[in-house]
Amino acid sequence: MISIAVEQPLSLVIRQDQQIEPGPAEVMVRVKRAGICGSDVHILEGSNPFARYPRIIGHEMAGVVEAVGPGVETVRLGDSVVIDPVISCGTCHACRTGRSNVCAQLEVLGVHQDGGFRSFVTVPAANAIRVSPDLPIGVAALAEPFSIAANVLNLTGCDAADSVLIYGAGPIGLTVLQVAKLKGARCIVADLDAARLETAKAFGADEVVLSKSSAVSSAVAGETEGLGPTVVIDAAGVPSLLAEALKLISPAGRIGLLGFSTHPVEVIQKDIVSKEVAIYGSRLSRKLLPQVVDWLESGILRPEAMIRHTFAAQDVEAAFALIRSDPSATIKVQLEF
Ligand code: MN
């Protein structure tokens, strides 16, 4: 039994770990697969503003229920499950209005609390979402990154009438692309990396554009008959893109932001008001994993192609080294426990 922890920034350690018997309304899950997220890399690098150390990282984990505590009725021993890493109080304003993902007491597994890069993880039963035993466990472990896309596209009300401009063809940009296509929207993807854009094409992008050639506005105009995209999603986390998005977007457009930059950015109020543009910050997901699991089980997404690299958990150093040295070669790197 092992766990993978960041003791302090830049110090990744594999430790011996113990099982924690589940208390009332808790379950213990034997982790089989866990994805590495950009935010795990940021915790390792010391650039995640929410992280506390030392921390067992990982929040994209799936496995099998190994023990259930008293009063648990939603899952049973031996069930395959994926874990929703969002823990909320249930009583604050945000929780009472259905927005538990921005709970005033928000605790995210792998960030505020110890997470899922460990052989066994004990979590509230409500956070263990059942998946079909036929669903490959690596695909189940993609439910959390897909829930990020589901949340931002719900907030922005994306549907088949929309033309969506997605900034960033990294792992999150690709989940946004797939969910937007599932909703029937037309999608244009912009990135600085030509290889990533090829990947976006393979995942169904209607148009791709290399951002650095400053061709985004002409590509977008061409794709939307000059009207501009009706939805813009920043999956690149670059603050200056907000000002660009406000220029490009169509009247009555919606912008979804996913990054956590702390750099100020100048925007022009007239650009927002004259077109009645709505700007949404989107964090984690509002209990959307069950919805995503339905999509994954129905086969309407292409999750397998997201998993390009799998490492044994013991080789976690090599997995992080690959992500940091060659980010455009990887989409989702997963650890096998
Ligand atoms: Mn993630």
Residues whose N, C-alpha, C, O or C-beta is under 5 A from the ligand:
A	BS01	MN	C37 P145
